[in-house]
Amino acid sequence: MKKSDPARAIIEWQKQFGRHDLPWQQTTEPYPRWVAEIMLQQTQVKTVIPYYLKFMSRFPTVKALAKADREEVFQLWAGLGYYSRAENLHRCAQEVAERYNGVFPTEISDLVTLSGIGRSTAGAIRSACTDIPSPILDGNVKRVLSRLLLIGDGLSASALDKKLWLAAEEIQPKEEGRAYAQAMMDLGATVCVRNRPRCEVCPLQKMCRACAEGLQESYPPKKKRAPVPEEPIHMLIYVRDGKVLLIKRESRYWKNLWVLPEAQVLPSDARECGFITHRLTHLKLMISLSTVPLSSPPEGRWFTLEELTNAAVATPLKTFLLEFLA
Protein backbone atom coordinates (compact mmCIF):
# COMPACT_ATOMS: atom_id res chain seq x y z
CA MET A 1 0.00 0.00 0.00
CA LYS A 2 1.37 3.40 -0.88
CA LYS A 3 1.35 5.80 2.00
CA SER A 4 -0.61 8.27 -0.14
CA ASP A 5 -3.50 5.83 -0.50
CA PRO A 6 -5.35 6.92 2.67
CA ALA A 7 -5.01 10.58 1.75
CA ARG A 8 -6.26 10.05 -1.79
CA ALA A 9 -9.15 7.90 -0.57
CA ILE A 10 -10.47 10.49 1.85
CA ILE A 11 -9.94 13.40 -0.56
CA GLU A 12 -12.14 11.62 -3.11
CA TRP A 13 -14.64 10.84 -0.37
CA GLN A 14 -14.71 14.45 0.78
CA LYS A 15 -15.40 15.73 -2.73
CA GLN A 16 -18.50 13.54 -2.88
CA PHE A 17 -19.71 13.30 0.71
CA GLY A 18 -17.92 15.97 2.73
CA ARG A 19 -19.17 19.36 3.85
CA HIS A 20 -18.85 22.15 1.27
CA ASP A 21 -21.41 24.78 2.26
CA LEU A 22 -20.09 25.94 5.64
CA PRO A 23 -19.88 29.76 5.68
CA TRP A 24 -16.11 29.91 6.29
CA GLN A 25 -15.48 27.52 3.40
CA GLN A 26 -16.61 30.19 0.95
CA THR A 27 -13.32 32.07 1.30
CA THR A 28 -9.60 31.35 1.41
CA GLU A 29 -8.82 34.59 3.27
CA PRO A 30 -6.90 33.82 6.49
CA TYR A 31 -8.83 36.13 8.85
CA PRO A 32 -12.26 34.44 8.54
CA ARG A 33 -10.66 30.99 8.45
CA TRP A 34 -8.81 31.81 11.68
CA VAL A 35 -11.98 33.03 13.41
CA ALA A 36 -13.74 29.81 12.41
CA GLU A 37 -10.87 27.59 13.58
CA ILE A 38 -10.82 29.23 17.02
CA MET A 39 -14.60 28.97 17.39
CA LEU A 40 -14.57 25.32 16.31
CA GLN A 41 -12.15 24.28 19.03
CA GLN A 42 -14.12 21.88 21.28
CA THR A 43 -17.38 23.20 19.80
CA GLN A 44 -19.69 21.60 17.23
CA VAL A 45 -20.19 23.12 13.79
CA LYS A 46 -23.94 23.63 14.20
CA THR A 47 -23.32 25.64 17.38
CA VAL A 48 -20.58 27.75 15.80
CA ILE A 49 -22.36 28.84 12.59
CA PRO A 50 -24.69 31.54 14.05
CA TYR A 51 -21.91 32.90 16.27
CA TYR A 52 -19.51 33.02 13.33
CA LEU A 53 -21.96 34.86 11.08
CA LYS A 54 -22.78 37.45 13.72
CA PHE A 55 -19.13 37.91 14.67
CA MET A 56 -17.97 38.37 11.09
CA SER A 57 -20.79 40.80 10.39
CA ARG A 58 -19.67 42.96 13.31
CA PHE A 59 -15.90 42.53 12.78
CA PRO A 60 -15.35 41.96 9.04
CA THR A 61 -11.59 42.56 9.21
CA VAL A 62 -8.79 41.80 11.65
CA LYS A 63 -8.22 45.55 12.10
CA ALA A 64 -11.87 46.01 13.09
CA LEU A 65 -11.51 43.27 15.70
CA ALA A 66 -8.21 44.71 16.95
CA LYS A 67 -9.87 48.09 17.57
CA ALA A 68 -12.94 46.59 19.22
CA ASP A 69 -13.83 47.09 22.84
CA ARG A 70 -13.14 43.86 24.72
CA GLU A 71 -16.57 44.03 26.32
CA GLU A 72 -18.24 43.78 22.92
CA VAL A 73 -16.01 40.86 21.89
CA PHE A 74 -17.07 38.93 24.98
CA GLN A 75 -20.68 39.95 24.43
CA LEU A 76 -20.67 38.33 20.99
CA TRP A 77 -18.85 35.28 22.35
CA ALA A 78 -21.16 34.71 25.34
CA GLY A 79 -22.64 31.22 25.15
CA LEU A 80 -19.79 29.60 23.19
CA GLY A 81 -17.86 28.69 26.33
CA TYR A 82 -14.10 28.34 26.85
CA TYR A 83 -13.86 32.11 27.20
CA SER A 84 -10.05 32.21 27.10
CA ARG A 85 -10.53 31.70 23.35
CA ALA A 86 -12.30 35.06 23.09
CA GLU A 87 -9.55 36.77 25.04
CA ASN A 88 -6.86 35.20 22.83
CA LEU A 89 -8.87 36.08 19.71
CA HIS A 90 -8.91 39.74 20.63
CA ARG A 91 -5.24 39.76 21.65
CA CYS A 92 -4.22 37.92 18.48
CA ALA A 93 -6.03 40.47 16.30
CA GLN A 94 -4.12 43.26 18.03
CA GLU A 95 -0.84 41.39 17.47
CA VAL A 96 -1.61 40.99 13.75
CA ALA A 97 -2.50 44.68 13.49
CA GLU A 98 0.71 45.73 15.24
CA ARG A 99 3.21 43.21 13.86
CA TYR A 100 1.81 42.51 10.39
CA ASN A 101 0.00 45.80 9.66
CA GLY A 102 -3.34 43.97 9.69
CA VAL A 103 -2.32 41.39 7.08
CA PHE A 104 -2.99 37.98 8.58
CA PRO A 105 0.01 35.63 8.04
CA THR A 106 -0.30 32.14 6.57
CA GLU A 107 3.14 30.68 7.31
CA ILE A 108 3.13 28.25 10.22
CA SER A 109 6.31 29.79 11.69
CA ASP A 110 4.46 33.12 11.96
CA LEU A 111 1.09 31.74 13.01
CA VAL A 112 2.37 29.79 16.03
CA THR A 113 3.84 32.98 17.52
CA LEU A 114 0.35 34.52 17.81
CA SER A 115 -1.87 34.24 20.88
CA GLY A 116 -4.18 31.23 20.90
CA ILE A 117 -2.73 29.56 17.78
CA GLY A 118 -1.07 26.19 18.24
CA ARG A 119 0.51 23.85 15.75
CA SER A 120 -2.72 22.17 14.62
CA THR A 121 -4.67 25.41 14.24
CA ALA A 122 -1.76 26.89 12.29
CA GLY A 123 -1.76 23.88 9.96
CA ALA A 124 -5.52 24.15 9.42
CA ILE A 125 -5.28 27.87 8.56
CA ARG A 126 -2.35 27.37 6.18
CA SER A 127 -4.01 24.43 4.40
CA ALA A 128 -7.32 26.29 4.01
CA CYS A 129 -5.74 29.49 2.71
CA THR A 130 -2.87 28.25 0.53
CA ASP A 131 -3.92 24.69 -0.42
CA ILE A 132 -0.44 23.59 0.70
CA PRO A 133 -0.74 20.37 2.77
CA SER A 134 0.07 21.05 6.42
CA PRO A 135 -0.38 18.49 9.21
CA ILE A 136 -3.29 19.00 11.59
CA LEU A 137 -4.13 17.08 14.73
CA ASP A 138 -7.38 18.09 16.36
CA GLY A 139 -9.50 15.59 18.29
CA ASN A 140 -11.23 14.27 15.19
CA VAL A 141 -7.99 13.71 13.30
CA LYS A 142 -6.38 12.01 16.29
CA ARG A 143 -9.24 9.52 16.37
CA VAL A 144 -8.98 8.74 12.65
CA LEU A 145 -5.21 8.21 12.75
CA SER A 146 -5.27 6.24 15.99
CA ARG A 147 -7.78 3.77 14.53
CA LEU A 148 -6.29 3.68 11.05
CA LEU A 149 -2.79 2.80 12.29
CA LEU A 150 -3.68 1.26 15.68
CA ILE A 151 -1.68 3.87 17.59
CA GLY A 152 -2.11 4.39 21.30
CA ASP A 153 -1.98 1.20 23.30
CA GLY A 154 0.43 1.52 26.22
CA LEU A 155 1.57 5.03 25.29
CA SER A 156 1.65 8.02 27.59
CA ALA A 157 -0.28 11.11 26.45
CA SER A 158 2.89 12.86 25.27
CA ALA A 159 4.21 9.77 23.47
CA LEU A 160 0.83 9.28 21.80
CA ASP A 161 0.79 12.89 20.57
CA LYS A 162 4.33 12.57 19.22
CA LYS A 163 3.51 9.39 17.32
CA LEU A 164 0.27 10.82 15.93
CA TRP A 165 2.08 13.94 14.68
CA LEU A 166 4.57 11.73 12.85
CA ALA A 167 1.67 9.79 11.32
CA ALA A 168 -0.06 13.02 10.29
CA GLU A 169 3.08 14.18 8.52
CA GLU A 170 3.67 10.84 6.78
CA ILE A 171 0.11 10.33 5.51
CA GLN A 172 -0.64 13.83 4.22
CA PRO A 173 -0.66 14.23 0.42
CA LYS A 174 1.71 16.32 -1.66
CA GLU A 175 -1.12 18.49 -3.00
CA GLU A 176 -4.78 19.42 -2.37
CA GLY A 177 -4.06 20.41 1.20
CA ARG A 178 -7.36 22.25 1.58
CA ALA A 179 -9.49 19.25 0.56
CA TYR A 180 -7.37 16.86 2.63
CA ALA A 181 -7.57 18.89 5.85
CA GLN A 182 -11.33 19.29 5.48
CA ALA A 183 -11.65 15.59 4.65
CA MET A 184 -9.85 14.53 7.83
CA MET A 185 -12.03 16.78 9.98
CA ASP A 186 -15.23 15.75 8.20
CA LEU A 187 -14.39 12.06 8.45
CA GLY A 188 -13.76 12.29 12.17
CA ALA A 189 -16.84 14.42 12.79
CA THR A 190 -19.37 12.44 10.73
CA VAL A 191 -18.08 8.87 10.16
CA CYS A 192 -15.18 7.94 12.44
CA VAL A 193 -17.07 9.20 15.47
CA ARG A 194 -16.24 8.40 19.08
CA ASN A 195 -19.03 5.90 19.68
CA ARG A 196 -20.48 3.53 17.09
CA PRO A 197 -18.31 4.62 14.15
CA ARG A 198 -19.93 4.19 10.75
CA CYS A 199 -17.26 1.90 9.34
CA GLU A 200 -19.56 0.62 6.60
CA VAL A 201 -19.40 3.99 4.80
CA CYS A 202 -15.80 4.90 5.66
CA PRO A 203 -13.40 5.30 2.72
CA LEU A 204 -10.60 3.93 4.92
CA GLN A 205 -12.44 0.78 5.99
CA LYS A 206 -10.20 -1.62 4.05
CA MET A 207 -7.03 0.11 5.25
CA CYS A 208 -8.04 0.53 8.90
CA ARG A 209 -6.26 -1.75 11.35
CA ALA A 210 -8.75 -1.09 14.17
CA CYS A 211 -11.64 -2.06 11.90
CA ALA A 212 -9.86 -5.20 10.75
CA GLU A 213 -9.34 -6.30 14.34
CA GLY A 214 -12.69 -5.11 15.67
CA LEU A 215 -11.03 -2.63 18.01
CA GLN A 216 -12.67 0.62 16.88
CA GLU A 217 -14.20 1.31 20.29
CA SER A 218 -10.83 0.79 22.00
CA TYR A 219 -8.99 3.47 20.01
CA PRO A 220 -7.91 6.03 20.84
CA PRO A 221 -7.38 4.61 24.36
CA LYS A 222 -9.83 6.24 26.74
CA LYS A 223 -8.34 8.42 29.45
CA LYS A 224 -9.29 7.73 33.03
CA ARG A 225 -11.24 10.77 34.11
CA ALA A 226 -11.16 11.96 37.68
CA PRO A 227 -14.52 12.79 39.25
CA VAL A 228 -15.53 16.39 38.54
CA PRO A 229 -15.46 18.40 41.80
CA GLU A 230 -18.52 20.36 42.81
CA GLU A 231 -18.30 23.97 43.97
CA PRO A 232 -21.20 25.48 45.91
CA ILE A 233 -21.76 29.20 45.33
CA HIS A 234 -24.19 31.70 46.85
CA MET A 235 -25.12 34.47 44.42
CA LEU A 236 -27.17 37.51 45.35
CA ILE A 237 -29.81 39.28 43.28
CA TYR A 238 -30.16 43.01 43.92
CA VAL A 239 -33.02 44.64 42.00
CA ARG A 240 -33.68 48.40 41.87
CA ASP A 241 -36.23 50.12 39.61
CA GLY A 242 -36.37 47.06 37.35
CA LYS A 243 -32.57 46.88 37.08
CA VAL A 244 -30.30 44.09 38.35
CA LEU A 245 -26.81 44.57 39.82
CA LEU A 246 -23.92 42.71 38.17
CA ILE A 247 -20.16 42.76 38.70
CA LYS A 248 -17.31 42.00 36.29
CA ARG A 249 -15.63 38.70 37.13
CA GLU A 250 -11.84 38.94 36.97
CA SER A 251 -10.56 35.44 37.72
CA ARG A 252 -11.02 31.69 37.19
CA TYR A 253 -14.15 30.71 35.26
CA TRP A 254 -16.30 33.30 33.44
CA LYS A 255 -13.37 35.72 33.40
CA ASN A 256 -14.33 39.14 31.95
CA LEU A 257 -18.05 38.29 31.99
CA TRP A 258 -20.75 39.99 34.06
CA VAL A 259 -22.05 37.86 36.95
CA LEU A 260 -24.11 38.25 40.09
CA PRO A 261 -22.30 39.19 43.32
CA GLU A 262 -21.26 36.26 45.51
CA ALA A 263 -21.50 35.79 49.26
CA GLN A 264 -19.51 33.42 51.45
CA VAL A 265 -22.34 33.52 53.99
CA LEU A 266 -25.91 34.41 53.09
CA PRO A 267 -27.30 37.54 54.77
CA SER A 268 -30.04 36.83 57.27
CA ASP A 269 -32.58 38.72 55.15
CA ALA A 270 -31.77 36.79 51.94
CA ARG A 271 -34.60 34.88 50.30
CA GLU A 272 -33.69 31.92 48.12
CA CYS A 273 -35.34 32.12 44.70
CA GLY A 274 -33.59 29.59 42.49
CA PHE A 275 -30.83 27.05 41.92
CA ILE A 276 -28.57 26.44 38.91
CA THR A 277 -26.33 23.47 38.20
CA HIS A 278 -23.74 24.31 35.55
CA ARG A 279 -20.93 22.08 34.26
CA LEU A 280 -17.64 23.66 33.26
CA THR A 281 -14.74 21.66 31.82
CA HIS A 282 -13.24 20.60 35.14
CA LEU A 283 -15.78 21.89 37.63
CA LYS A 284 -19.47 21.60 38.43
CA LEU A 285 -21.01 24.79 39.80
CA MET A 286 -23.86 24.45 42.28
CA ILE A 287 -25.31 27.96 42.36
CA SER A 288 -27.98 29.01 44.82
CA LEU A 289 -29.61 32.35 44.01
CA SER A 290 -31.19 34.62 46.60
CA THR A 291 -32.83 38.03 46.54
CA VAL A 292 -31.59 40.56 49.09
CA PRO A 293 -32.78 44.04 50.17
CA LEU A 294 -30.97 47.11 48.85
CA SER A 295 -29.43 48.19 52.17
CA SER A 296 -25.76 47.87 51.16
CA PRO A 297 -25.20 46.56 47.61
CA PRO A 298 -21.60 46.08 46.42
CA GLU A 299 -20.06 48.21 43.69
CA GLY A 300 -21.12 47.11 40.24
CA ARG A 301 -23.27 48.08 37.29
CA TRP A 302 -27.06 48.17 37.12
CA PHE A 303 -28.54 46.53 34.01
CA THR A 304 -32.00 47.01 32.55
CA LEU A 305 -33.71 43.99 31.02
CA GLU A 306 -32.76 45.18 27.52
CA GLU A 307 -29.13 45.80 28.51
CA LEU A 308 -28.98 42.39 30.15
CA THR A 309 -30.15 40.73 26.93
CA ASN A 310 -27.25 42.18 24.94
CA ALA A 311 -24.51 42.16 27.59
CA ALA A 312 -21.65 39.69 28.03
CA VAL A 313 -23.28 37.91 30.96
CA ALA A 314 -22.49 34.31 31.90
CA THR A 315 -25.08 32.33 29.95
CA PRO A 316 -26.76 30.32 32.76
CA LEU A 317 -27.14 33.48 34.84
CA LYS A 318 -28.50 35.46 31.89
CA THR A 319 -31.06 32.73 31.14
CA PHE A 320 -32.24 32.72 34.77
CA LEU A 321 -32.36 36.50 35.14
CA LEU A 322 -34.24 37.16 31.91
CA GLU A 323 -37.01 34.89 33.13
CA PHE A 324 -36.82 36.15 36.72
CA LEU A 325 -37.08 39.83 35.73
CA ALA A 326 -39.66 39.41 32.95
N, C-alpha and C positions, 0 to 999 in steps of 0.2 A: 504493500500500500504506500503510495506517495504521501508525504506529509501534508501536501496541499489538498489532498482529497477531502478532508473534513471541511476545510474552508470553502472549497468550491461547492460542495454539497449544500452547505447552509446559505451561501450566497444565492444559489439558484432557488432554494426554498424561499428565501426572503423576498425575492423578486415576485414570486407567485402568491405567497401566503402571509408575508410579513406586513407590518404596519407602514403605511405610506402617507396617511392623511393627517398626521399629528401636526399641530400648528407650527412647531419649531422645525419641522422637516421641510418647510416650504422655503427655507433660506439656508445659505452656507455662510452667512455672516457670523463671525465669532461671538459678538455680544449676545444676541438672542440664544445661540446654542449654549453659551455659558450659563445664562440665567436658567434655561431649562435643565441643564445637567445638575445644577445646585439644587433646584427644586425637586428633582427626581430622586435625590439621595434619600433612601429609606422611605419613599413615598410613592404610592401608586399613580400611574399615568392618569387615570380618571379623576383623581383628586387634584392633581397638578394643573390640568388644562384650564379651568376657570381662573385660578390664581395667576397663571402665566399670562393669559390674555389681558387680564386687568392690569397686571404689573407692567407689561410691555406697552399698553396704551398710555399709562401714566409716565413711564420712563422709557421712551423709545430709543434713547442712546445711552452709552456708558457715561457721557458727560452730564446728561440730565440726572442720572442716578447719583453720580458723584456729588452734584450740587444739592441733592435732596436733603430735606430735614430728616434726621434719623427717626423721629417720631412717626413720620408718614410712611417710611419704609417698613417699620414694624407694624403699622396699622394695616398695610396691604398684605403683610405676611401672616397676621394673626389667624390662627386656625390650622396652619401647615405644620406646626410643631418644630422641634429641634431648632430653637430660635437663635442659636449661635450661627446657624447658616445665614440668617438675615443680617446679623452683625458683620460677618465676614464678607457677605455680598456687598454691603455698603462700603466697607473698608477697601475691598478689592477694586471697586469702581474708582475710588479716590486714588488708589495706587496707579491704576491704568491712566487716569487723567494726568497725574503728576509725572510719572516716569515714561509714559509712551504717548503723551499728548493726546490722549483719548482714543488712540488706535489700538484696539485689542490685539495682543500678540497671538500667534498660532504655533510658535515653536515650543516644544515641551520644556526645553531648558529655561525659557522665559516664563511659561505658565506656572511651573511648580514653585516659582519664587513669590507668587501672589497669594494673598490671604485666602484660605479656604479651598485652594486647588491642590489636590494630591496627584500622584502619578496616574491613577486610573482616569480621573476627571480630565487631566491634561491630554491623555491619549484619546479620550472620547471627543474632546473639542477639536483636536488636530485632525482626527479622522473625518469628522463631520464637515470641517471647513475646507480641507485641502484634498481630501480623497486619498491621502497617503496613509497606508496601513500603520497603525500605532497600537501597541498592546493595551488592552483595557482589562480590568479585573474587579468589576463590581460583584455584588452577591449573586446575581443571575449567572454571570460568566463563570464564577468560581464553581457553581453547581454543575454547569455543563461540562467543564473541563475535568472536574473531579470524577464524574461518572464516566465520561468518555474514556479516560486513561486510568481509571481506578487509582486515583491519587488521594491519600489521606490517612489510611490505616496506620496507626502507631506513630504518627507525626505530631510534633508540637505545633501550636498555632503559627509560630514564626517559620518553622521548617515547611509547613504546608503552604504558607503564602509564597515562600521562596520557590518552591517546586512548581506552584501554579503559575507564577510569573514566567518561569522558564518555558513552561508548556504554552502559555499565551504567545510568547515570542516565536516559538518554533512553529506553531500551527498557523499563524496569521499568513495571509496571502501576500503576494508581491504587488498586487494592485487591487483596485476597488475597495479601498479602506473604508469608505463611507458605508457601502452596502454590507460589508463584513461586520463592522462594529454594530450596526443596527440589527443584523441577523443574529448575532450572539446574544444581544439583549432581548430581542423578540423571542428567540428560542427558549431562553431561560424563563421569561415572563409568562409565556403562553403554552409551552409544550413540556419542557424539562422542568416542571414546577416541583416545589418542595415535596408535596404529598401527592400520591397517585399520578406520577408523570405519564403523559400520553405517548408512550413509546411507539404505539402503533402508527402514529402519523409523524414521527420524528425522522428527519433526513439522515440522522447519524445512527439510526437503529442498528444497522448491520456492522458499524464500526465500533459501537459502544461496548466496552468491556463490562461495565456494570450491568447492562441489559443482558448480555450473553450469559452472565453468571447469576442473574436474578437478584442483584444486590443494589438496585436503584434506590431503595429506601434507606440503605445503610451509608450512602455517600451523598454529600460530604459527611464525614463523621459528625454526629450531633454533639454539641458542647453540653457539658453538665452545667445547668443553670442554678445558681444559688437562689434561694427563696427571696422574693422581692420584699424589702422591708416596708413597713407601714409607718407613716408619719401623721400623727393627729395634729390638726391646726384649728384654732379658734379664730374666726374672722368676724369683724364687726361691721354692721350696716348702719351708717349715719345718713339720715334723709332730712333735707331742709328745703322747703318750698319746691318739692318735686325733684330735687337734685340729690345725687348720691355722692358721697365722699370717697375718692380713690387716691392711692399713693403710688409713686413710681417704684417698682421693685428693682433693687440694684445688685442682687447677688443670687447665686444658685439658680434654681429653676425660675422660669418666667422673667428672666433678666430683661430690663428695659420695657417691660409691659406694666400697664396699670392694673392694680389689684386692690382688694379691700384691706383695710388695716387689720393687723393681727394683734392678739392678746395672749400673753402667757397664762393669765388667769382671767376668767370672765368676770366682768363687773357684776355686782349684786343685782343691779337693775336691768341686766341683759335679758332678752326674751328670745329663746331659740326659735328660728323660723324656717330652718332647712338644713339639709345635709347633702354633701357632694362627695362621691368617691371618684377620684381621677388618677389614672395610671400614667406615670411618666416612664421613661426608659428603664431606670433603675430604682424607682421609688413609687409607692402607692400613697397618694394623698388622701387623708380622711378629714374632710373639711366640714366643721360645724359652723353654721351661720346664725348670727344673732343680731337682732335690732337693739340699739342702745339710745338713750336720750341724748340730747345735744349739749349737755352740760360742759364737757371739755373735749371736743373732738381734736384729733392730732392734725398737724399741718398736712395739707394735701390739696387736691383740686376737686371742685364740685362740678359734676357732670349732669347735664340735662339728659332726658331719655334719648333725644336725637343725637347729642354729642356722644353718648355711650354707644349708640349703634355703630358709629363710624370710627370710634377710637381704638387704639391698640391695647385692648383689654384681654386678659387671659380668657380664652374661649369658654371654659366651663363656668367661670364667674359671670361673663357677659350673658350667656344663655340664661342663667338663673336670674340675674338682675333685670333683664328685659321683661321677663314674665312677672317678676315680683313687683316692678314699678308700673306695669301697664295698667 
